[in-house]
Structure formats: structure tokens, C-alpha cells
């Protein structure tokens, strides 16, 4: 449809201009015949009228109509519990029924797609399913479908599941705006079973200290007798306990007391010996993962003056049992004479020479240091400490910023939840001026001003291998901890982890190693992609890149895996993929400047046994989901009825109309048409003896 932005009456004016122009040009006597004269006048009339018409900004409006058929999503709980505890004939019937249901619905005009647990898992056919997912998050599965198909013609979701939820919240507490047709698999009959439900223990123990591991044993179908519970390390039985299985209770606890041995990571295994008639032994064992340390790291927290930051930092540090904290304020408390493993200097060095004694002690003993700068900081004195950052402020001006992650930083990682919490932090003041990150220093956090993510540093790590140093460019981080505690039930975990991991990084490997290879997390799970980072230095301890590194990984059975990689300037880690649970030793070697270098350490991968903890299906949950959406609960033998009920719901295709506006002047073929008409007029005049 053709329209203009101006009044349609102006089209008559365009025609009048074209007619007047043609009449004026071709009314005089011409050397050609009258028919030719009329034809030339007509050409001039069309061209001039159309050019005037284009001045009215005409446009073409087209309407496109598309038809979207109703979609049925097959949401399949492909978790291990479904494969382990559903009788094989029932599971085969279910997968076959899904295939037949998909074919039937497609024949009736439906679009059918398959979704499973986990990210990116979308099998091409229901019969290609492998029930191996390590956790069941049904709410995440259904919510993800709702988000993906928002605004589309989603006629319903067929949920095939055993109803067991061991990750995320229960889907009965969520609202879904689409019908859910639940298909129940699994087994709801009570099982004769003993399972190790939970291990309770501290993650860190100090060498030589006694520490407990409490095991909770749940059981059903046993009204007497006892269970034998063993504590093992590296296959060696350390202790055995007898737990009575009385009929009046369904849960018992027993506690093992151990003495922490050599420093390092340790894995202890608790095993309930199988009993006669037990349904499954897959849930009879769990592992406890501990780190044994020599003693607490001594932390000195010194400030130029009392400040809310000091309270926030002290609270964050005291959440970790691995730290022993000493607080010092110049002129208020004396400086305890002891060796510190790491120091936090809040607005020190300060103007007026405040805290000269603590600065001298930190410098002479080469104590790894976290500097927190603020309004009282002496920036000239700070720049002389060689922290890797040079600050040149412009007067007393400040910027209000929030933290944002540097994606190239890999010395420690931030969880997705922590990044979301960072985004909710209130702005804090940082010095405004020139901030120069020196060679060898790394930026962990950048400054975000409003919604603008800048390349200005907020948290910088530098110094030398002999004295590692870090700088946080704000004395307002106390607001972050306060806001996070208010938003998350007094659990400011992201802030606390940021401070603790910074201190751990400052104290880790504080020797002059030219090759430093490390896991990017304290511990991984069997569902994580295990990653390693690496740093290499030349003879004068300047960072170098592009070095070939060989990594040998050895598990508890002395089986080795060998990886080769090259460290890059962008800090990209080495990805090892998924690893079985256990404690691994690693050895890294490289040749730097013609000299062989090596590094060693330990890697902890924690097993996930969520899917073996519960063998009894929860069909009541599936029934509630279906009933709330106006549907019912089905079983694998009822797929034919399910297909009929979906068709009876009478889902209709949806027609979408889309209007498209295009300016007439932008059509290229019009240009060539006008050019052809003008050329034809000119050629005719020249051929007929005109000018």
C-alpha cells in the first residue's frame, strides 16, 4: 500500500507541475510529428510529476503474516536417579512412548522439541536420552522452558520425571503459565535401605589438633540389628563404629575423632557396610575433604584512624578459621611485636607521617600487604612502595564506582552469584586522577561508573614474588558488606570471599618461583570444568608469556594424565574438563631461559552423590504440578491417552502480522526507471532533429 507523510491533495499539485512543465516545453512548433510530440510530452509529464511526488516522502506499507503452529516441549528428567531406580522395562516403555508421542503430535500439526536437565542439553530424539545428569533441578528445567518460549505458541510441556528434586527449589513453589502434563517414572514403593545422608565437619583443621567428623545414617525397612560404619583414608580403615538400627527411629548419628596429620589436602571416606537385603549400596558412602594447615595465618589490620572499613574487614577475616587477626591503630593501641604473614594497611601511609612504625616493620620484613587507599592516604609515599600501581590524584575529587570483574584475571575466580551481588553494591568513592598499572601487575576488578564499565583499576595485584602487594582503591567498601548483609539474610559471602581470597593470594607461594602453576579454585566438584592457571618469570622476575608447560596429574591410584599448554598474555586457563572425585597431585615443568623449572601441588575434586541419596520417587510432586495447570498425572502405559488429551485441548495456530514501512525513494529500481525514461526522451529528441 502506497502512502505519503503529507496531505494527499498535494498529489494534484504534483500532477499540475508535471502537466505545466510538459505543456510549456512541447506547446511550440517542433520538427517532429504530433504523435512523437505527444509521446515526449507524456514522458516529461510522468518524470516531472513523479519527481515532485517524491518530495512528499511517499512510502510503501507492506503487511507480512506468519503462522506459528502450537509447540509441545518434551521436558525429560535425564538424571541418574531415573536411570538407576526405574525398572528397565518401565524406562524403555517411557522412552519409546515419548518417541511415538512426538511422531503423533507432529502428524497433527504440532511442533515438538525436547529439553533435558543441564545447559545446552537438547537431544535430537527422545530415544537418544542418556540418564546421567548428576543433579535434578526440575524448577530450573521448567523455568528455562518458560523463558525460552516466552511470547511463542507454547501449548504445553510433557514432564517425564520421578519427582525427585535435589538441586534448586521445588517447582511446586513456582508459577508456570503453560499446561504441564506429568508422566511419572521411578518407583514409589518403600525400599529396604541404609544410606549415609550427611557428613558434618570443619573444612580446615590445624596440624596436630583433634577434629570430629559426624556421620548421619538414615535407614528404612530395618527394625533391628546394627550397621558397621568405617572411616577410611587411602583405602586404609582408620576406625569402625557400630550403629544400632532400632525400630523406633529412622536416623542415627555417630562421630569419629581424628588427629590432623601432615599439612595439605586430605580426603576421608565414610562407608556403611552393605546389609543383607539392602535395595542399593550406591548411597552407602560419602567423602569428607579437609585442608590441614600448619597454623593460623597471622594478619595485621592497621588503620590510620578509626573507620567503618576496619569493622567490615575484621568481620570478613574472622569468618575464616585459618586467620589470626591483630588490629592496630597508631596512637591508640601498641603494635604487638611479632612476625605477620600478611598485613592490611588502611589509608597508610597517611598524611602527617601517621603509622611510620608499622610501615617500617612491613617494609623491613617484606610482609605481603593489601593497601586500602582513602582520603587520608599520602599518595607520594604510597607510590614509593612499588605496589604495581601509580596514583596521581587531581585535587580532592573522587568518582563514585562499583566493582566489575576483569574477565582476563584468573588468579582466583568469582562465582556467578558473587557477580550478581557486586552489581547490587552501592557506589563507593575512589580517587579521581591518573591511575597507571605498572608492568607485571594485574587488575582483578575494574571501576564501573553508573552503567559505564571503565578500564580504570579498582583492585590491583602487584609487587614482587618476594613481597606481593595489592591495592583496593576505595575506603568505602564497608557499604558493600553492609548492603549485601541486608539483601542476603546477613550473609555477605561475596564480600568476605573477595577479602579472604585476596589475602590467600598474597600469602600463597611467597617464594621466588619462576614457574607458578595453580588450580583456579580451592576445590572443584565432579560437575565442574577443572581449570589451571600459570605464571612464568624470567631471571629478574618479570612476567613472560608463550612458555610451553607440561602438567602431570596423578590420582589416588597413581594413574597419571599428561597435559601440555602454553601460557598466554590474556590469562586464559588450561581446561582439563570433568574429573572423577578424589585428591590429585600435580607436577608442572617448563624450561625458562634455558633452565628447567618445576612446581608441585594438590588438586581437590569433590564427588557429587546427590542422585543416589533418594531412591523413592515422589509422584505427589508431579501430581501437584499437573493439577495446578488443569492437567492430570500419567504413567508410561498411558501415552496414547496423553496424546489424545493434548489434542482435545484444541491448541490453535497463532497468526503474527508484521508491518514494514519502506521509503519509495530508497527503491533502486525507480532510479533506473526514471533514468530510462529521461534517456528515451533525450534520444528521441536528438533522433528527430531537436536539441
N, C-alpha and C positions, 0 to 999 in steps of 0.2 A: 504494500500500500504506500502510495506517494503522498507526502505531506510537506508543509513548509512551516518555518518558525514565524513567518509574517502573515498578514491577512491575505486570504485567497483572492480578494478583489484586486490586489496588486498584479495578479497574473494578466488581467486585462490590460494594465498599463504596459506590461512587457510585450504583449502582442501588438499594442498600438505603436510602441517604439520600433518593433521589427517591421511593421507594415509601413510606417512613415519612412524609415530608412530605405526600404526596398523601393517605395514609390519615388522618393527623391532621387535615387540613383538610376532607376530604369524608366523614368517617365519621358526622358528626352529621346529624340530620334537616334536609333542605333544602326550600325552597319549590318546587323544580323536580322534574321526573320523574327516575326512576332512570337511564334511558338518558343523560339530559343529565348527571347526576351522575357516571356512569362516564366520560363523554367529558371532562368538566372535570378529573377526577382523572387521566385519562391525559395530558392536556395538561400538568398540573402535574408529573406524574412525568417526562415527557420533558424539560421545560425544566430542572428542578432536577438531574436526573441528568446532563444534558449540561453544565450549568454546573460541576458538580463534576468531570466528566471533563476539562474544560478546565484545571482546576487541576493535572492530571497532565502538562501540557506535551505534548500529543499533536502529532504531525507527520505529514505525508504525504510518502512517499518515492516519487518517480517516476523511471523509467529511460527515457532517450531514446537511441535507436540511430540513428546516421547511417552512410551508406555512401559511401566515397570511392573513386572509380574510379582506376586507375593513371594516372599522368601521364607523358607523354613531352615533354621540352623540346627544341625545335629551337634549338641554340646556333649562331649564324651569325657567322662571322668576316667582318664587313662592312667590312674595312679596304681602303685604297686599293690595296694590292698585289694583292689578289684581283681587283679590277676591272681593274687595269692589265695584269696579266701572265697572266690566264686567257684562253684563246681564247674569243671571244664565243659560238660555238656550245656550247662546254662549259659556260660560265656560264649561258646560257639553259636548257640541259638541267638544270643543278643547281637553279635556282630553280623551274622547272616541276616537277621531281621532288619538291622539298620540299612544294609545294602539293598534289600528288597523294598524297604520303605522309601529310600531315596529314589529308586527307579520308578516306583509307583507314583510318587508325587511329581517327579519330572514329567511323567506321562500325562499328568493332569494340569500341566502348565505352571507348576511351581518351580522356583529356583531353589536349589538345595545346596547348602555349604556345610562344611564340617569344621568344628573348633574343638580343641583339646586344652588341657591344662598346660601352663607354661607359655613363654613368649615365643612367638614365631612358629609354634607347632600347629601346622594345618595339613594333615594328611590328605592326599588326593582322593582316597577311597576309604570308606569305613572299614573294609576288610583288611586294610594295611595297618590297623592300630596295633601298637605295642604298649602294653600296660606296665610302664616302667617309671612314671613320674614319681619323684621322691617325696612329694607332699600333695595334700588335697586342699586346694583353696577354691571351693565352689563359688563363694561370693565374688572372688576376683574373676573367675571364668564368666559368670553371668553378667557382672558389671562391665567387663570388657566387651561383651557382645552388645550390651545396650549402648555403649559409647560408639562402637564401630558402625552400628546400624542406625544411629540417631538420624531421623529425617528420612529414612528409607522405608520401604514397604515390608516391614518385618511382621510376618503373620504368626510367628510363634517359635518357640525353642523346645526341642526334644532333648531332655536332660537324662542321659544314661549314667547312673551312679549307684554306689552303695550307701550314699548318705553320710559317709564318714568325713568329718572336717577336722583337720589338724593344723591348718595354717589360715591366717586371716580370721575374720569374724564369721559367724553363722549367717548364711544367706536369708534365714527367716527374719532377720532384723533389717533387711534392705527392702526397698520398694522397686519393683520392676514393672515397666509399662508395656509388657508383652506377655502373652499366654505362655505358661510353662507346662509342657507335657512330660511328667516324670516317668521314667522307666527304671524299675528297681532291680538291681542285681545284688550279689553278695549273699550272705547267709545270716539270718536273724536268730537262729537257734543258739541258746547259751552253750558255751564251749567249756570243756574241762581244761583249764589252762592256768598256768602260773606265768606272770610276766613281771619283768623288772621295770617298774613305772617311772622311777626318777632317782637320780643321784644328786645329792646336795653336798657341796664342798666349796672351799675358797679357791679361787683361780691362782693365787700367788701364795707360796709358802717360803719361809726362810730356812736356810740350811741349818740342820740340827734341831729345828723346832718340831714339836708334835702337832699333827693336824688331823682332823676327822674327815671321813667320807661316809655319809649316811645314805643307805640304800633303802628305798621303799618298794616292797614286794606286794603286788595285788594278785589275788587268786580267786577262782570260781570253780565249783564242781568238786572241791576237796573239803571234807568235813573232819579230817584228822590227819595225823602223821606230821611230817616236818620236811622242810626243804633245806638242801645244802647250798650255801651261798659262799662262793670263793672270791677272793681278791687276788689278782694276778698282775705281774709286771714282766713283760717279755717272755710270756709263756710259763713263768715260774710262779707257783702258788705261794703267796705271802701269808695268807690267813684264811681259815674256813670257819664259818658260823652256821649254827643250826637254828632255823626259824620255824616255830610251830605253826601249823596250818589249822587253827581252831575253827570250829563251825560257827561260832558266834561273831566272828569278824571276817572281813574280806580284804584286809590290808594289814601288813606288819612292817616294822622298821627295824633295821639293825645297823650298827655303827662300827666302822673299822677305824682304829687309831694307828697312824703311821708316823715314822720319823723321817723328815725330809732329808734326802741324801745329797749327792753332789749337785752343784748348780747346773741349771739347764732345763730343758723341757722334758716332761715325763708323762707317759700315758699309763694309767692303771685301768685294768679291765675287771669289772664285777660280773660274775657269771652265776646264774641259778642252774644247778644241775638238773637235767631233764627228769621228769617224773613219769611213772607208768600211766598210760592213757592220756597224756597231755596232747592237746589238739595241735599245737605248733610250738617249736622251740626257737623260732626266729626272734621272739621278743624276750629271750631269756638273758640277754647280755647288753651291757652298756659300758662306755668308756668315760673315764674322768681324765681331763687334761689339765695339768698343773705346770707352772713355771717355778722352779726353785731358784732363789737368788741368794747371794752371799749375805746380804743385809740391806737395810733400807738406804735408798739414795738420800744423801743429806742435801737439803735445799735451803738456800739462804734467800729470804724475801726481804729486800731492803728498799725503803722509800725515802724520798726527800722530805715528806711531810705526811701526816695522816690523810687518807684519801679513800673514797669508796672502792676504788680498784683493788686496794690491798685486801679488803674483806672478800671480794669476789674471787681473787686469785687464791687466797688462803682456803676458801671453801672448795674450790675446784681441786686443789692439790690434796687436801685432806680426804677426798673421796677415794684416793688410791692408797692402798696399804703399803705400797712399795716406796713411799716417800716419808722422810722425817723432816719436818718443817721447822725452821728458825726464822723469826721475824725480827727485823732490826730497824729502828728509826733513830737517826743521828740526833744526839742531844736529849733523847728520851729514854732509850734503853742502851745498855752497853753492848758492844759487839762481842759475842762469845768467840773465844779463841779456839777454833777447831778447823779441820780441813773440810771443805764443802765440795760436793760433787757437781753442783750446778747452782748458779745464782740468778735471781731476778732483780734487776735494778730499775726501780720505778722512778722516773724523772731524775735519774742520776746518770751522768754528772749534772749537777744543778748549778744555777747561777749563785755566785757568792761563795763557791767552794764548799758547799754543804756535802758531807759524806766522803771527804777525801780519804779517810781511813779505810773505808770499805772498798773504795775504788783501787787504792794501792794494794790491798790484800788480794783482790780478784785478779789484778794485773800481774802481780809478782808470782802468784800460784797458778796462773793460766787456767782459771776456773771457767768452764763453759758458761756463757752468760746470755740471758734474754733481757734486752734493753726495752723499756717501755717509755716512749718519749711523750712529753706534755708541755704545758705552759711554763713550767719551771725549769725545763731542760736547758743546759748550756750546749748549744749545737756545735760551737767551735771545739769544745773539749770532747764532745761525742765523736766528731769526725776524726779525731786523732787516734781513736781506739782501733781503727781498721776493721770495722764490722762488716764491710762489703757494701755499705750504703753511705752516701754523702748527702747531707741535708743542708740546703741553703735557703732558709726561710725568707719570705718577703714581709718584713714587719711582723705584726702580731695577727695577721689574717689567718683564717682557718677555713677548711672545707668540711661539710657535713657528709659523711660517707657511710656506706655499709660494706661488709666483706663480700667478695665474689671470688670463686676458685680460679686459679691459674690452671687450665687443663693440661699444660705441659709439665706440671710439677708432679713427681711420682715418689718422692721420699716417704710420704705417707698418704693414705687415701682418705677421702671423705665419703661417708655413706650418703645415699640419695636423700634420706630423711634429714641428715645434717645440712645439706644444701638448701632444702626447703626451709629449715629453721633459720639459716643465715639470711634468707630473703626477707624474713619477717622481723629482723633486728631493727631497732630504731637507729637513726643516723648518729654517728659519733664524730667529734671534732678531730681533724688531723691538721698538721702544719701545712700552710699553703706556701709553695715555693718550688725550687728546683730540687728534684729527687733523682739522684744518679746511682744506679745499681752498678757496682764495680765488677770487674772480671772475676769469675769464679763464684759469685753469689747467685742465689736462686730466689725467685719470688714465689711464695706459696699462695698468697692472697693479693688480689688487686683491689683498688678502690672503685666503688660504684657510687656515682653522684646522682641521686634520684633514680631514673631508669637508665642512665648512661653508664655503661661499663667502660672504664678507662684502663689505660696501661700504666697507671701510677701504682707503685707498690704500696701495700698495707702491711704485709708480714714478709720479711726478708730473712733468709738464712745465708750466712757467710762466715767470715773468719778464716782460720786455717785448721788443718787436721789436728794441730797441737792445741788449739783453743777455738772451739766452734762458738759462733755467736749468732744471735738472732735479734731482730728488731721489730717491735709492734708499734706502728706509728699513730697510736691514739691512747689517751689516758681515760677514755670514756667507755671501755669495754664492759665496765660494771653494769651499764644499762642493758647490754646484750644478755648477760646472765639473768638479770632481774626480769626482763621481758620474757625470756624463754621459760623461766620457772613459773611465771604467771600463766603462760599459754599451755604448758605441758605438765600440769599437776605437780609442780615443784620438782621437776626432773630436768634440769638444764644440761642434758647429756652432751649436746653438740659443743657447747662452750667448754665444758670440763674436758672433753676428749681433745679439743684443739690445744688447750694449755698443756695437758699431760703428754700428748704426743710430741709437742714441740720440745718439752724438757727431755723426753726419752731420746729424741733425735739428737739433741745437743750432747747427751752423755753416751750415746751408742758409739762404739768403735772410736773412742777418742785417742787413738794412736795414729802414728804416721803410716797408714796403709796406703799403698799406691793403687791397690785393687780392692774395691769395696762392693761386694755383691750381697743383696739382701732381699728377703720377701717383702712385698709392699704392704702386707698386713701382719698383725701379730699372729693371727690364726685364720685358716680358711675352713670352709665346710666342704663336704663332698659334692655339693651343688655349685660351688664357686669355680670360676676360672682362675687357676693359680698363676700369679704373676710375680716376676722378679725384676728388680731394678739393678743398675750397675753404675759405678763411678770409677773412672780411671784418672790417674795423675802422672805427670812427668816427674823428672828428678827433683824439681824445685816446687813440687806440689801445686802445679797449675792443672786445671781440668783439661783433659784431652778426650777426643771422640774418635769414632771409627775404629776402635780396637776389637780384634777378634777374641772372644771369650768362650771358653769351654766349661760347661757346667755338668757335673756328675751328681746325680740324685740317687741315694741309696735308701731303700725302705728297711723295715724291721727284720725282714727275712734275708737281708744282704743282697737283694736284687737291685741292679743298677739300671739307670736310664741316663743317656748322654744327650746333651743339647749343645748346640753351637749358635752363637748370635753375636751381633756387632752392636755396641752401644752407640746411640745417635744423639745428636745435639738437641733434638726435640724431646728427649727424655722418654721415648716410647719404651714400655717394659717388654720383657720376654714373656710370652704367653705359653704356659705349659698345658692348659686345658684342665679337664677334670681329673682328679687323682683319688684313688681309694683312701679311706680314712687311715690315719696312723701317724707315727713320728718318723720323719725323714731326716737324714743327714745329707748335706750338700758340700761339695768341694768345687771351687772355681779356680781356673788357671788362665793366665794370659802372659804374653811376652810384651813388656813395655820398655821401649828404648833399648831393646836387646837383652833385657834382664827378665828372667822368669819371676812372676808374681803369683801368689795364691791367696785364697780366702776360704774360710770354712764357716759353717753354721748349721742351724737346725730349722726345720720347717714342720709346722703342725697342721694337719688336716683332720678336722673333727668329723666323725661319722654322723650321718643323719639317719635315724631309725624311726621316723615318725610313722611310716606306713605299716610297721609291724607291731605297733603298740596296741591297736584295737582291731580285733578280728570280727566283731559282731556288727553287722550292717545296721544302719539307722534309717529304716524305711519311713518312720514317722516324720522325719525332716522332709523327705521327698513328698510325702502326702500333704504336709502343710504348704509347701511351695506350690503344688498343683492346685490345691483347693483355693488358695488366696487369689489365683489368677483365673478361677472359674473352670478349671480342668479337673482331672482325676489321676489316680495312680495306676500305672500299667506295669505288666510283667513281660518278660521276653516272649512268652507264648501269645501275647495279645497285640502284636504289631499290626496285624490285619485290621483289628478294631481301631487301633490308634490312627491308621491311615484314613479310615472312614470318618472318624471324628474330626480329623483335621479338615477334610473336605466339607463336612457338614458345617464347619464354622463359616463357610462361604466367604473366604477372603477374596477380595476383588483386586484386579489390577488398578494401579494409580496412573492417571494421566498427568504429565507435567507439561505446562506451556511456558515457553521462554520467548520473550520478545527481544528482537535485535534491531537496533537503530543504526543506520549507515548513511553518512552524508553522501548525497548524489555526486558532489564534486570530487569525491575520492575514488570514483569508479574509473579505472584507467581506460576501459574500452570507449567511454564517452569522449575522451580526448582524441583518440584516433578516429572516431566517427566524425567529430567536428572538423578535424584536420582533413579528412577525406572530402567532406562537403565543400570546405573552403578551396581545397585544391581543384576539385571538379569545376567550381565556378571560375576560378582563375584560368584553368586550362581551356575552358570553353570560350571565354572572352578572348584569349590570345589566339586561339584557333580561328575564331570568327572575325578577326581583324580589329579587335578592341585593344584598349590599353589597360 
